[in-house]
Amino acid sequence: MSVPLYQAKAEFFRMLGHPVRIRVLELLQDGPKPVRDLLAAIEVEPSALSQQLAVLRRSGILTSTREGSTVVYALAGGDVADLMKAARLILTEMLAGRSELLAELREDGVTAR
């Protein structure tokens, strides 16, 4: 029995739903990075980062290669970078709407006094 597309999408977004995972994906938009660079940028415990990288790797969103003793991570495809950019645009629009609403509320508050 196959999983409905909407359910597969929900599971995909649930898998993305962790701040460290999102940050990793953002950092890898510019190209592959070794774990040490990710650790320096994210500032979490190495074990916490390792756990989140494993989730992303198992899902197929990330690939990893070993260069000597260094593990380098990369996005498996450009679509993930596009998704991160789209999320930024959507969030920007949402927050712009909130700031406009906040400005209206402040104006109403000033004139109501």
N, C-alpha and C positions, 0 to 999 in steps of 0.2 A: 504494500500500500504506500503510495507516494504522499509526501507532505505537501499541503497546499502552499502556493507561492507566498501568500501573505504570512504564513507561519514561518517559513524559511527566512523571510525578510526580518521578522520579529526576532528570531534567534540570532541573525546576523547583527542586528543593532544591539541586542543584549550583550553579545560578545564584545562589541566595541565600547560598551558602557562602563568604562573604567578610566579615570583621569590619567593614570600612567600609560595605559594603552594608547589613548588619544595623543598624548604628548610624544610617545615613541613614533607614531605614524606621522605627526607633524614634523618631527626632527628628520625623519628619513625621506621626506619629500625632496630634499636637496641632494639625495644620493646616499649610498651605503655608508654606514658608520660602525666603527668598532664599539664593543660594549663599554669600554672605558669612557668614550665620548658621550654615550647615552647616559651613563651614570653621572658624569660631571654636569650634564645639562639638566637632569631630572632631580638629582639630589634625593634619592631614596636608597634604602638599604640594598646591597647587591642581591640578596636573596629575593626581595620583593620585585626587583626589576627582572630577575631571572624567571620568576614565576609568570609575570605578565608577558614576557617575551615568548615563553613556551606556549601560552594560550594563543598568541598571534601566529606563531609558527605552525601549531597544530591546525589552525583554521585555514592555513594556506595563504594568509595575507602577507606574511613575511617569509623570506628565505634567509638561511644562514650559511656562511662559508667559514672555514677555518684557515687562517693564514698564520702558520706556526702555532704559537700559543694564544693567538688572538682570534676571537670570533667576531665576524663582521656580519651585520644584519642589513637587509635591503627590502624594499617593498617588492612584492612579487609581480606587481603590474602597475601601470600608470593610473589605472582607474581609481585606486585608493587615494592617490594624491588629488585627483579631481574631486572625489567625495569630500576630502578635508577642506578643499577650497570652497565647494558648494556649501558645506556646513558653516564656514566662516561668513559667507555672504548672507545666508539665511539668518544667522545669529545677529549679524550687523543690522539687517532690516528689522528684526524683532526688537532689538534694543533701541533703534532709532525711533520706532513707534512708541516705545515706552517713554523715551525722553521727551517726545512731543506731548504725550499725555501728561507727563509730569509738569512740563512747562504750562500747559493749559490749567492744570490744577493749581499751580502756584499763582497764575494770573487771577483765577477765580478767587483764590484765598485773599489776595491783596485787594481786589475790588470789593469783596464782601465785608471788609472791615469797616 
